[in-house]
Amino acid sequence: QVQLVESGGGLVQAGGSLRLSCAASGRTISLYTMGWFRQAPGKEREFVAGISWSGGSTNHADSVKGRFTISRDNAKNTVYLQMNSLKLEDTAVYYCAVSLRDRSFVPRSPDAYGYWGQGTQVTVSS
């Protein structure tokens, strides 16, 4: 019904920046809340950031506030995650997700998101 493909991951030095992209196909995602999650080895998947359908409401995890910024371009059916001042602990697989239930509300629970991308690896080195 909807396919999400993340890109932009890679290896970056601590303090550097990286921009992740999530391209949606099969269905327009402009009317739905989108989110970014990450999962490090041996840890559970955690919420990183989310954005409402219009972009008017965002929600960022405390661990990334002031460093990461989520945005969206509905004309391109794409969601972005700008990652600045990267730290070693940011190393993880980053997943894009869409909620077909929520529009204005930005939930942090993974259970609120029904479709997921395959993930893109972000590795931060010293």
Contact map, one row per residue, 1 for C-alpha under 8 A:
111000000000000000000000011000000000000000000000000000000000000000000000000000000000000000000000000000000000000000000000000000
111100000000000000000001111000000000000000000000000000000000000000000000000000000000000000000000000000000000000000100000000000
111110000000000000000001111000000000000000000000000000000000000000000000000000000000000000000000000000000000000000111000000000
011111000000000000000111100000000000000000000000000000000000000000000000000000000000000000000001100000000000000000111100000000
001111100000000000000111000000000000000000000000000000000000000000000000000000000000000000000001000000000000000000001110000000
000111110000000000011110000000000000000000000000000000000000000000000000000000000000000000000011000000000000000000001111000000
000011111000000000011100000000000000000000000000000000000000000000000000000000000000000000000000000000000000000000000001000000
000001111100000001111000000000000000000000000000000000000000000000000000000000000000000000000000000000000000000000000001000000
000000111110000001110000000000000000000000000000000000000000000000000000000000000000000000000000000000000000000000000001111000
000000011111000000000000000000000000000000000000000000000000000000000000000000000000000000000000000000000000000000000001111000
000000001111100000000000000000000000000000000000000000000000000000000000000000000000000000000000000000000000000000000000011110
000000000111110111000000000000000000000000000000000000000000000000000000000000000000000000000000000000000000000000000000011110
000000000011111100000000000000000000000000000000000000000000000000000000000000000000010000000000000000000000000000000000000111
000000000001111100000000000000000000000000000000000000000000000000000000000000000000111100000000000000000000000000000000000111
000000000000111110000000000000000000000000000000000000000000000000000000000000000001111000000000000000000000000000000000000000
000000000001111111000000000000000000000000000000000000000000000000000000000000000001110000000000000000000000000000000000000000
000000000001001111100000000000000000000000000000000000000000000000000000000000000111110000000000000000000000000000000000000000
000000011001000111110000000000000000000000000000000000000000000000000000000000000111000000000000000000000000000000000000000000
000000011000000011111000000000000000000000000000000000000000000000000000000000011110000000000000000000000000000000000000000000
000001111000000001111100000000000000000000000000000000000000000000000000000000011110000000000000000000000000000000000000000000
000001110000000000111110000000000000000000000000000000000000000000000000000001111000000000000000000000000000000000000000000000
000111100000000000011111000000000000000000000000000000000000000000000000000001110000000000000001000000000000000000000000000000
000111000000000000001111100000000000000000000000000000000000000000000000000111100000000000000000000000000000000000000000000000
011110000000000000000111111110000000000000000000000000000000000000000000000011000000000000000000000000000000000000000000000000
011100000000000000000011111100000000000000000000000000000000000000000000000010000000000000000000000000000000000000000000000000
111000000000000000000001111100000000000000000000000000000000000000000000000000000000000000000000000000000000000000000000000000
111000000000000000000001111110000000000000000000000000000000000000000000000000000000000000000000000000000000000000000000000000
000000000000000000000001111111100000000000000000000000000000000000000000000010000000000000000000000000000000000000000000000000
000000000000000000000001001111111000000000000000000010000000000000000000010010000000000000000000010000000000000000000000000000
000000000000000000000000000111110000000000000000000011000000000000000000011010000000000000000000000000000000000000000000000000
000000000000000000000000000111111000000000000000000011000000000000000000000000000000000000000000000000100000000000000000000000
000000000000000000000000000011111100000000000000000110000000000000000000000000000000000000000000011111110000000000000000000000
000000000000000000000000000010111110000000000000011110000000000000000000000000000000000000000000011101111100000000000000000000
000000000000000000000000000000011111000000000000011110000000000000000000000000100000000000000001111000000100000000000000000000
000000000000000000000000000000001111100000000011111000000000000000000000000000000000000000000001110000000000000010000000000000
000000000000000000000000000000000111110000000011110000000000000000000000000000001000000000000111100000000000000000000000000000
000000000000000000000000000000000011111000001111100000000000000000000000000000000000000000000111100000000000010000000000000000
000000000000000000000000000000000001111100001111000000000000000000000000000000000000000000011110000000000000000000000000000000
000000000000000000000000000000000000111110111100000000000000000000000000000000000000000000011100000000000000000000000000000000
000000000000000000000000000000000000011111111000000000000000000000000000000000000000000000111000000000000000000000000000000000
000000000000000000000000000000000000001111100000000000000000000000000000000000000000000000010000000000000000000000000000000000
000000000000000000000000000000000000000111110000000000000000000000000000000000000000000000000000000000000000000000000000000000
000000000000000000000000000000000000001111111000000000000000000000000000000000000000000000000000000000000000000000000000000000
000000000000000000000000000000000000001101111100000000000000000000000000000000000000000000000000000000000000000000000000000000
000000000000000000000000000000000000111100111110000000000000000000000000000000000000000000000000000000000000010000000000000000
000000000000000000000000000000000000111000011111000000000000000000000000000000000000000000000000000000000000010000000000000000
000000000000000000000000000000000011110000001111100000000000100000000000000000000000000000000000000000000001110000000000000000
000000000000000000000000000000000011110000000111110000000001100100000000000000000000000000000000000000000000000000000000000000
000000000000000000000000000000000011100000000011111000000111100000001100000000000000000000000000000000000001000000000000000000
000000000000000000000000000000001111000000000001111100000111000000000100000000000000000000000000000000000111000000000000000000
000000000000000000000000000000001110000000000000111110111110000000000111000000000000000000000000000000000100000000000000000000
000000000000000000000000000000011100000000000000011111111100000000000000000000000000000000000000000001111100000000000000000000
000000000000000000000000000011111100000000000000001111110000000000000000000000000000000000000000000000110000000000000000000000
000000000000000000000000000001100000000000000000000111111000000000000000000000000000000000000000000000010000000000000000000000
000000000000000000000000000000000000000000000000001111111100000000000011000000000000000000000000000000000000000000000000000000
000000000000000000000000000000000000000000000000001111111100000000000000000000000000000000000000000000000000000000000000000000
000000000000000000000000000000000000000000000000001101111110000000000000000000000000000000000000000000011100000000000000000000
000000000000000000000000000000000000000000000000111100111111000000000100000000000000000000000000000000000100000000000000000000
000000000000000000000000000000000000000000000000111000001111100000000000000000000000000000000000000000000100000000000000000000
000000000000000000000000000000000000000000000001110000000111110110011000000000000000000000000000000000000000000000000000000000
000000000000000000000000000000000000000000000011100000000011111110000000000000000000000000000000000000000000000000000000000000
000000000000000000000000000000000000000000000000000000000001111110000000000000000000000000000000000000000000000000000000000000
000000000000000000000000000000000000000000000000000000000000111110000000000000000000000000000000000000000000000000000000000000
000000000000000000000000000000000000000000000001000000000001111111110000000000000000000000000000000000000000000000000000000000
000000000000000000000000000000000000000000000000000000000001111111111000000000000000000000000000000000000000000000000000000000
000000000000000000000000000000000000000000000000000000000000000111111000000000000000000000000000000000000000000000000000000000
000000000000000000000000000000000000000000000000000000000000000111111000000000000011110000000000000000000000000000000000000000
000000000000000000000000000000000000000000000000000000000001000111111100000000001111000000000000000000000000000000000000000000
000000000000000000000000000000000000000000000000100000000001000011111110000000001110000000000000000000000000000000000000000000
000000000000000000000000000000000000000000000000111000000100000000011111000000111100000000000000000000000000000000000000000000
000000000000000000000000000000000000000000000000001000100000000000001111100000111000000000000000000000000000000000000000000000
000000000000000000000000000000000000000000000000001000100000000000000111110011110000000000000000000000000000000000000000000000
000000000000000000000000000000000000000000000000000000000000000000000011111111100000000000000000000000000000000000000000000000
000000000000000000000000000011000000000000000000000000000000000000000001111111100000000000000000000000000000000000000000000000
000000000000000000000000000001000000000000000000000000000000000000000000111111000000000000000000000000000000000000000000000000
000000000000000000000010000000000000000000000000000000000000000000000000111111000000000000000000000000000000000000000000000000
000000000000000000000011100111000000000000000000000000000000000000000001111111100000000000000000000000000000000000000000000000
000000000000000000001111000000000000000000000000000000000000000000000001111111110000000000000000000000000000000000000000000000
000000000000000000001110000000000100000000000000000000000000000000000111110011111000000000000000000000000000000000000000000000
000000000000000000111100000000000000000000000000000000000000000000000111000001111100000000000000000000000000000000000000000000
000000000000000000111000000000000001000000000000000000000000000000011110000000111110000000000000000000000000000000000000000000
000000000000000011110000000000000000000000000000000000000000000000011100000000011111000000000000000000000000000000000000000000
000000000000000011110000000000000000000000000000000000000000000000111000000000001111110000000000000000000000000000000000000000
000000000000001111000000000000000000000000000000000000000000000000110000000000000111110000000000000000000000000000000000000000
000000000000011110000000000000000000000000000000000000000000000000100000000000000011111000000000000000000000000000000000000000
000000000000111110000000000000000000000000000000000000000000000000100000000000000011111101000000000000000000000000000000000100
000000000000011000000000000000000000000000000000000000000000000000000000000000000000111111100000000000000000000000000000000100
000000000000010000000000000000000000000000000000000000000000000000000000000000000000011111100000000000000000000000000000001111
000000000000000000000000000000000000000000000000000000000000000000000000000000000000001111100000000000000000000000000000000100
000000000000000000000000000000000000000000000000000000000000000000000000000000000000011111110000000000000000000000000000011100
000000000000000000000000000000000000000100000000000000000000000000000000000000000000001111111000000000000000000000000000111100
000000000000000000000000000000000000011110000000000000000000000000000000000000000000000001111100000000000000000000000000111000
000000000000000000000000000000000000011100000000000000000000000000000000000000000000000000111110000000000000000000000011110000
000000000000000000000000000000000001111000000000000000000000000000000000000000000000000000011111000000000000000000000011110000
000001000000000000000000000000000001110000000000000000000000000000000000000000000000000000001111100000000000000000011111000000
000111000000000000000100000000000111100000000000000000000000000000000000000000000000000000000111110000000000000000011010000000
000100000000000000000000000000000111100000000000000000000000000000000000000000000000000000000011111000000000000011111000000000
000000000000000000000000000010011110000000000000000000000000000000000000000000000000000000000001111100000000000011110000000000
000000000000000000000000000000011100000000000000000000000000000000000000000000000000000000000000111111100000000111100000000000
000000000000000000000000000000011000000000000000000000000000000000000000000000000000000000000000011111100000000011000000000000
000000000000000000000000000000010000000000000000000000000000000000000000000000000000000000000000001111100000000100000000000000
000000000000000000000000000000011000000000000000000100000000000000000000000000000000000000000000001111111100000000000000000000
000000000000000000000000000000111000000000000000000110000000000000000000000000000000000000000000001111111100000000000000000000
000000000000000000000000000000011000000000000000000111001000000000000000000000000000000000000000000001111100000000000000000000
000000000000000000000000000000001000000000000000000100001000000000000000000000000000000000000000000001111110000000000000000000
000000000000000000000000000000001100000000000000011100001110000000000000000000000000000000000000000001111111000000000000000000
000000000000000000000000000000000000000000000000010000000000000000000000000000000000000000000000000000001111100100000000000000
000000000000000000000000000000000000000000000010110000000000000000000000000000000000000000000000000000000111110100000000000000
000000000000000000000000000000000000000000000010000000000000000000000000000000000000000000000000000000000011111110000000000000
000000000000000000000000000000000000100000001110000000000000000000000000000000000000000000000000000000000001111110000000000000
000000000000000000000000000000000000000000000000000000000000000000000000000000000000000000000000000000000000111111000000000000
000000000000000000000000000000000000000000000000000000000000000000000000000000000000000000000000001010000011111111000000000000
000000000000000000000000000000000010000000000000000000000000000000000000000000000000000000000000111100000000111111110000000000
000000000000000000000000000000000000000000000000000000000000000000000000000000000000000000000000111100000000001111110000000000
011100000000000000000000000000000000000000000000000000000000000000000000000000000000000000000000111000000000000011111000000000
001100000000000000000000000000000000000000000000000000000000000000000000000000000000000000000011110000000000000011111100000000
001111000000000000000000000000000000000000000000000000000000000000000000000000000000000000000011100000000000000000111110000000
000111000000000000000000000000000000000000000000000000000000000000000000000000000000000000000010000000000000000000011111000000
000011000000000000000000000000000000000000000000000000000000000000000000000000000000000000001111000000000000000000001111100000
000001111100000000000000000000000000000000000000000000000000000000000000000000000000000000001110000000000000000000000111110000
000000001100000000000000000000000000000000000000000000000000000000000000000000000000000000111100000000000000000000000011111000
000000001111000000000000000000000000000000000000000000000000000000000000000000000000000001111100000000000000000000000001111100
000000001111000000000000000000000000000000000000000000000000000000000000000000000000000101110000000000000000000000000000111110
000000000011110000000000000000000000000000000000000000000000000000000000000000000000011111100000000000000000000000000000011111
000000000011110000000000000000000000000000000000000000000000000000000000000000000000000100000000000000000000000000000000001111
000000000000110000000000000000000000000000000000000000000000000000000000000000000000000100000000000000000000000000000000000111
